[in-house]
Amino acid sequence: MRETEIMKPLDVGSRRELFIDDYLIENLQGGARQILHHPEAREIVLEHDRAWEGNTCGYHTFFRDGNIVRAYYRGSHHGKVQRDDIAPQVACMAESEDGITWRKPALGLFEHNGSSVNNIILTGLGRHNFAPFRDTNPDCAPDQQYKALGGNKEDGGLFAFTSSDGIHWKSTFEEPVITDGAFDSQNLAFWDPQIGQYRAYYRDFTKDKVRDIKTATSPDFKNWTPGEWLEYPGAPTEQLYTNQILSYHRAPHLYLGFPTRYLPDRGQITEGLFMSSRDGHSFNRWGEALIRPGANRDRWGNRCNYIWHGLIETPSPFPCAPNELSLYSTEHYYEGNSNRVRRFALRLDGFVSINAPLSGGELLTKPFLFDGNRLTINASTSAAGWIRVEVQDKNGKALPGYSLDDCNEFWGDEIEGHVTWKEKPTLDVAEDKPIRLRFVMSDADIYALRFL
């Protein structure tokens, strides 16, 4: 790499940048450290207790669709001893206005035990791991606004499905569109505006028989590139079952994933992890679990504790508080006659933070360019804690009026709190000149920043 390329400053524009990786971080000093945050358990949102559901319902997909939230999942039930399917697998749908209270609509599309009063949307091909999405491709045909991949090795691979309303589905092509995988997992796709193509993520076995994840791209949802293995620099080789990768809606240039770590030597228990990427191929994967099974014994069984696909903004339980992010996870899998989906909640952008103890710590960013004249931060402090920000030139010299002593202390808890300086409430800085930011903090966390 040429020296001019090494020294070229980053350009964040007016994007929201999360501290989920080392993209902006030059160094951390004092007690400052980068930490993973863990979602808090909330209520059970779905009980899979209908006659066409059962104890192995899974592979859920959640996404907001206008004024409602949709959830798609596999309805299935296994026997207690041999764990064979004892009822035909089907694909089902549930709906919600807020992502918290759900209903299973009587769609009348397919019969089960002589009745069509159910929420079944698909039987036959593809129903094992049917994974829909709302297509945001600007050139998408009106009758194909919803798309999905579904299928497994026994079907011959992944088939493409389309729908005009998210309820009535049809297989688009006679042959599978992706065939180079094992597919015994949740295999998903979405439109990626960063590359102007569809992305797919799906399961396969490496040559060493390790469960891992491949990705492929397509301009038309029919012709896909050969799958490439994801990379996880610095992470150990682990068995990864589902992938749950998505483009983060508050920062679409970031890819977030919630893969499942599978532990066959510990009773086949599973737990959800967190990883992120800026190119959709190389991922920074945290080793510690995002959601531990915890004290809830229903989360320690075989195939429990999956995190399902999708992040939904849901109302906070606290008055006047901003929305929170909801993730959904299964418990009580393989047990009894039904399993359940529990909601977990996290602050917006709240996956990873730069944290400082009361004794203090500092974060210094790399040089970067930006657009705008206001600096906002997603940050939280204790009642005694605080954050101050110094604006420096690329060489580390404080700009006049923007030194640490000039900065008004930020304290509180804000998703988009404004940083100000005593004589300069806005950033009167040439946007074509790279700057650094020096954060000095006490008993505080910073999750993200953005220029407006």
C-alpha positions in Angstrom: 0.0 0.0 0.0 1.3 3.5 -0.9 2.1 6.0 1.8 -0.5 8.4 0.4 -3.2 5.7 0.9 -2.1 5.0 4.5 -2.3 8.7 5.4 -5.6 9.4 3.7 -8.1 10.5 6.3 -11.4 8.8 6.8 -14.6 10.5 5.5 -17.6 10.0 7.8 -19.7 12.6 6.1 -23.0 12.9 8.0 -23.2 9.2 8.7 -24.0 7.8 12.1 -20.8 6.0 13.2 -21.1 3.3 15.9 -18.1 2.3 18.1 -18.6 -1.4 17.3 -15.1 -1.7 15.8 -11.9 0.2 15.6 -12.8 2.2 12.5 -12.6 5.6 14.2 -10.5 4.6 17.2 -6.8 5.8 17.3 -6.2 4.9 20.9 -7.8 4.5 24.3 -6.1 5.8 27.5 -6.7 5.6 31.2 -9.5 3.4 32.1 -11.3 3.7 28.8 -12.2 0.4 27.1 -14.5 -1.0 24.4 -17.3 -3.2 25.9 -20.1 -5.3 24.6 -23.5 -4.6 26.0 -26.2 -7.3 26.6 -29.9 -6.9 25.9 -32.3 -7.1 28.8 -34.9 -9.9 28.9 -38.5 -8.7 28.4 -41.8 -10.6 28.0 -42.8 -13.6 26.0 -44.2 -12.3 22.8 -45.1 -15.6 20.9 -46.3 -18.9 22.4 -46.2 -21.6 19.7 -49.1 -23.7 21.0 -51.4 -24.0 18.0 -52.1 -27.5 16.6 -49.9 -26.7 13.5 -47.0 -25.3 15.6 -45.1 -27.1 18.3 -41.9 -27.4 20.2 -39.5 -26.9 17.2 -41.0 -23.7 15.8 -38.1 -21.6 14.6 -36.2 -19.7 12.0 -38.1 -16.5 12.7 -37.8 -13.4 10.6 -39.0 -10.0 11.9 -39.2 -6.8 9.9 -41.3 -3.6 10.0 -43.6 -3.2 7.0 -45.3 0.2 7.1 -47.6 0.4 10.1 -47.2 -3.2 11.1 -44.4 -5.6 12.1 -44.4 -9.0 10.4 -43.0 -12.2 11.8 -42.5 -15.3 9.7 -41.5 -18.7 11.2 -41.6 -22.4 10.8 -44.3 -24.4 12.4 -43.1 -27.8 13.4 -43.2 -30.3 16.3 -40.8 -33.2 17.1 -41.3 -36.3 19.2 -39.7 -36.5 22.6 -37.6 -39.6 22.1 -36.4 -39.8 18.5 -37.0 -36.2 17.7 -38.6 -37.0 14.4 -41.1 -34.7 12.9 -44.6 -35.8 14.0 -46.5 -33.2 12.0 -45.9 -31.7 8.6 -43.8 -28.5 8.6 -45.4 -25.3 7.5 -44.5 -21.6 7.3 -46.6 -19.2 9.4 -47.0 -15.5 9.8 -47.8 -13.2 12.8 -48.4 -9.5 13.0 -48.0 -6.6 15.5 -48.4 -2.9 15.6 -45.6 -2.3 18.1 -43.4 -5.4 18.0 -44.6 -6.3 21.5 -48.2 -7.5 21.3 -48.7 -10.1 18.5 -51.6 -11.8 16.8 -51.8 -14.8 14.5 -54.3 -13.8 11.8 -56.8 -16.4 10.4 -55.7 -16.3 6.8 -57.7 -19.2 5.4 -55.1 -20.2 2.8 -54.3 -23.8 3.8 -56.2 -26.5 5.7 -54.8 -28.1 8.9 -56.9 -31.0 10.3 -59.8 -30.0 8.1 -59.8 -26.3 9.1 -58.4 -23.3 7.3 -58.7 -21.0 10.4 -54.9 -20.6 10.8 -51.9 -18.4 10.0 -50.2 -20.8 7.6 -48.8 -19.1 4.5 -46.8 -21.9 2.9 -46.7 -25.7 2.7 -44.4 -27.9 0.7 -41.2 -26.6 -0.9 -39.3 -24.1 1.1 -41.3 -24.2 4.3 -38.5 -25.6 6.5 -36.5 -22.3 6.6 -38.6 -19.7 4.7 -37.0 -16.3 5.2 -38.9 -13.3 3.6 -38.0 -9.7 3.4 -39.5 -6.5 2.0 -37.6 -5.6 -1.2 -36.4 -2.0 -1.2 -34.8 -2.3 -4.6 -36.1 0.9 -6.5 -36.5 -1.2 -9.6 -38.5 -4.0 -7.9 -41.6 -5.1 -9.8 -44.9 -4.1 -8.1 -46.0 -7.8 -7.8 -42.7 -8.8 -6.2 -42.4 -6.3 -3.4 -41.8 -9.2 -1.0 -39.1 -11.8 -1.7 -37.8 -14.9 0.2 -35.3 -17.7 0.1 -36.5 -21.1 1.2 -35.4 -24.7 0.8 -32.8 -27.1 2.0 -30.4 -29.8 0.8 -33.1 -32.3 0.3 -35.0 -29.8 -1.9 -31.9 -29.3 -4.0 -31.0 -25.9 -2.6 -32.5 -22.5 -2.0 -35.5 -21.5 -4.1 -36.6 -17.9 -4.8 -40.1 -16.9 -3.8 -42.1 -13.7 -4.4 -45.3 -12.1 -3.2 -47.2 -8.9 -3.8 -48.6 -8.6 -0.3 -46.3 -10.8 2.0 -49.1 -13.3 2.4 -49.7 -15.0 -0.9 -46.4 -16.6 -2.1 -45.2 -18.4 -5.2 -42.0 -20.1 -6.2 -40.5 -17.8 -8.9 -38.3 -20.2 -10.8 -38.5 -24.0 -11.3 -34.9 -24.6 -10.2 -33.1 -23.5 -7.0 -31.1 -20.3 -7.3 -28.3 -21.3 -4.8 -27.1 -24.8 -4.6 -23.6 -24.7 -3.0 -24.5 -25.1 0.7 -25.9 -27.3 3.4 -28.8 -24.9 4.1 -29.9 -26.7 7.4 -30.3 -23.3 9.0 -31.9 -19.9 8.5 -30.7 -18.8 5.1 -31.6 -15.2 4.3 -31.3 -12.4 1.8 -32.0 -8.7 1.4 -31.5 -5.8 -1.0 -28.2 -4.0 -0.2 -28.2 -0.4 -1.4 -24.5 -0.1 -0.7 -23.7 -2.4 -3.6 -26.9 -2.1 -5.6 -27.5 -5.9 -5.5 -29.1 -8.6 -3.4 -27.0 -10.3 -0.7 -27.5 -13.8 0.6 -26.1 -15.4 3.7 -26.4 -19.2 4.2 -25.0 -22.2 6.0 -22.5 -24.7 4.8 -19.8 -27.0 6.2 -16.1 -26.2 5.7 -13.7 -28.9 4.5 -13.0 -29.6 8.2 -16.8 -30.2 8.8 -17.2 -27.0 10.7 -20.5 -25.2 10.4 -19.9 -21.8 8.9 -21.4 -19.0 6.8 -21.2 -18.2 3.1 -22.3 -15.0 1.3 -23.3 -14.5 -2.4 -24.7 -11.5 -4.4 -27.1 -11.2 -7.2 -28.4 -8.4 -9.5 -31.7 -10.0 -10.1 -32.4 -12.5 -7.3 -32.0 -15.3 -9.8 -28.3 -15.4 -10.8 -26.0 -15.6 -7.8 -22.3 -15.5 -7.5 -20.5 -18.6 -6.0 -20.6 -18.5 -2.3 -17.6 -17.1 -0.4 -16.8 -17.9 3.2 -17.1 -15.1 5.7 -13.9 -14.0 7.4 -13.5 -13.2 11.1 -10.0 -11.8 11.7 -8.7 -12.6 15.2 -11.7 -14.9 16.1 -11.3 -18.6 16.9 -12.9 -21.3 14.7 -16.3 -22.0 16.1 -19.4 -23.8 15.0 -21.8 -21.2 13.7 -25.4 -22.2 13.0 -27.6 -19.2 12.0 -26.1 -15.9 10.8 -28.9 -13.3 11.2 -27.0 -10.6 9.2 -28.7 -7.4 8.3 -28.0 -3.8 7.2 -28.5 -1.7 10.3 -31.4 0.7 9.5 -29.9 3.6 11.5 -26.5 3.3 9.8 -27.1 1.3 6.6 -23.3 1.2 5.7 -22.9 -1.2 8.7 -23.7 -4.9 8.6 -24.7 -6.4 11.9 -24.9 -10.1 12.5 -26.2 -12.2 15.4 -24.9 -15.7 14.7 -25.6 -18.7 16.8 -22.6 -20.5 18.5 -23.3 -24.2 18.5 -21.7 -26.4 21.2 -22.2 -30.0 20.3 -20.0 -31.3 23.1 -22.2 -29.5 25.7 -25.5 -31.1 25.0 -25.9 -29.2 21.7 -26.7 -26.0 23.5 -26.5 -22.7 21.6 -26.2 -19.0 22.3 -26.3 -15.8 20.2 -23.2 -13.7 19.4 -22.6 -10.3 17.9 -20.5 -9.3 14.9 -20.2 -6.4 12.5 -18.8 -5.6 9.1 -18.2 -2.7 6.8 -18.0 -4.7 3.6 -20.4 -7.6 4.3 -17.6 -10.2 4.0 -15.1 -9.6 6.8 -16.7 -9.5 10.3 -15.5 -8.3 13.7 -16.9 -11.1 15.9 -17.1 -10.8 19.7 -16.2 -13.9 21.6 -18.4 -13.4 24.5 -22.1 -14.1 24.2 -24.5 -11.3 23.4 -27.3 -13.1 25.2 -26.4 -15.7 27.8 -28.9 -18.4 28.7 -28.9 -17.0 32.2 -30.9 -18.3 35.2 -33.9 -19.2 33.0 -33.6 -23.0 32.7 -35.8 -23.0 29.6 -32.9 -21.4 27.7 -30.2 -24.0 28.5 -31.7 -26.8 26.3 -30.7 -28.2 22.9 -31.1 -25.5 20.3 -32.4 -22.9 22.7 -31.3 -19.3 22.9 -31.2 -18.6 19.1 -31.4 -14.9 18.2 -33.8 -14.6 15.3 -33.4 -12.3 12.3 -34.5 -8.7 12.6 -34.1 -5.6 14.8 -37.3 -3.8 15.6 -37.7 -0.3 17.2 -40.2 -0.7 20.0 -41.6 1.8 22.6 -39.7 2.2 25.8 -41.5 1.1 29.0 -40.5 4.5 30.5 -42.5 7.7 29.8 -41.0 10.1 27.3 -38.0 7.8 26.7 -36.8 7.1 23.2 -37.5 3.9 21.4 -35.4 0.8 22.1 -34.2 -2.0 19.9 -35.9 -5.3 20.2 -34.4 -8.7 19.4 -36.3 -12.0 19.6 -35.0 -15.3 21.0 -36.4 -18.8 21.5 -36.6 -20.8 24.7 -38.1 -24.2 25.7 -37.1 -25.8 22.4 -37.7 -29.5 22.0 -39.6 -29.6 25.3 -43.3 -30.3 25.8 -45.8 -29.4 23.2 -44.7 -25.8 22.4 -41.8 -23.4 22.5 -41.7 -19.7 23.1 -40.2 -16.5 21.8 -39.0 -13.9 24.3 -38.2 -10.3 23.5 -34.9 -8.7 24.5 -34.3 -4.9 24.5 -31.3 -2.7 24.0 -30.8 1.0 23.6 -30.7 2.4 20.1 -27.1 1.8 18.7 -26.3 0.2 22.1 -24.4 -2.9 21.0 -20.9 -1.6 22.0 -19.6 1.4 23.8 -16.4 3.2 24.8 -16.7 3.1 28.5 -14.8 5.0 31.2 -14.9 4.4 34.9 -15.4 7.2 37.5 -11.6 7.5 37.6 -11.7 8.6 34.0 -10.5 7.6 30.5 -9.9 9.0 27.1 -10.7 8.2 23.5 -8.8 9.7 20.6 -10.1 9.3 17.1 -8.2 8.9 13.8 -8.2 11.9 11.5 -11.4 12.2 9.5 -13.5 14.5 7.3 -17.1 15.3 8.1 -20.2 17.2 6.8 -22.2 19.5 9.0 -21.7 22.0 11.8 -23.0 20.2 14.9 -21.6 17.2 16.7 -24.1 14.8 18.3 -23.4 11.8 20.5 -25.3 8.8 21.7 -24.1 8.7 25.2 -24.9 7.9 28.8 -23.4 9.1 32.1 -24.0 8.5 35.8 -25.4 11.4 37.8 -21.8 12.3 38.7 -20.3 11.4 35.3 -19.5 13.6 32.4 -18.0 13.8 28.9 -16.0 16.6 27.3 -14.8 16.8 23.7 -11.8 18.5 22.2 -11.6 19.2 18.5 -8.0 18.8 17.2 -6.3 19.2 13.9 -4.9 16.1 12.2 -1.7 16.5 14.1 -3.3 16.6 17.5 -3.3 20.3 18.2 -6.5 21.7 19.8 -8.4 24.1 17.5 -9.0 27.6 19.0 -12.2 27.7 20.9 -12.6 23.9 20.8 -10.1 22.8 23.5 -11.1 20.6 26.4 -11.4 23.6 28.7 -13.7 25.3 26.2 -16.2 22.3 26.0 -19.4 22.4 28.1 -19.7 19.2 30.0 -22.2 16.7 28.7 -24.0 14.7 31.3 -27.2 12.7 31.1 -28.6 10.0 28.8 -29.3 11.0 25.2 -29.6 9.2 21.9 -28.6 12.3 20.0 -27.1 14.8 22.5 -25.5 17.9 21.2 -21.9 18.7 22.2 -21.2 22.5 22.6 -18.3 24.7 23.4 -18.5 27.9 25.5 -17.9 30.5 22.8 -18.7 28.2 19.8 -21.9 26.3 20.0 -21.5 25.0 16.5 -18.5 23.6 14.6 -17.0 26.5 12.6 -14.4 24.2 11.1 -13.5 23.9 7.4 -15.0 20.6 6.2 -12.2 19.9 3.8 -9.7 19.8 6.7 -9.4 16.6 8.6 -10.0 16.7 12.4 -9.5 14.5 15.4 -11.9 14.2 18.4 -10.5 13.7 21.9 -13.2 12.4 24.3 -12.4 12.7 28.0 -14.9 10.9 30.1 -15.8 9.9 33.7 -18.3 7.2 34.5 -19.7 7.4 31.0 -20.4 5.4 27.8 -20.4 6.7 24.3 -22.1 4.5 21.7 -22.2 6.5 18.5 -21.6 10.0 17.0 -23.0 11.9 14.1 -22.5 15.3 12.5 -25.6 17.3 11.5 
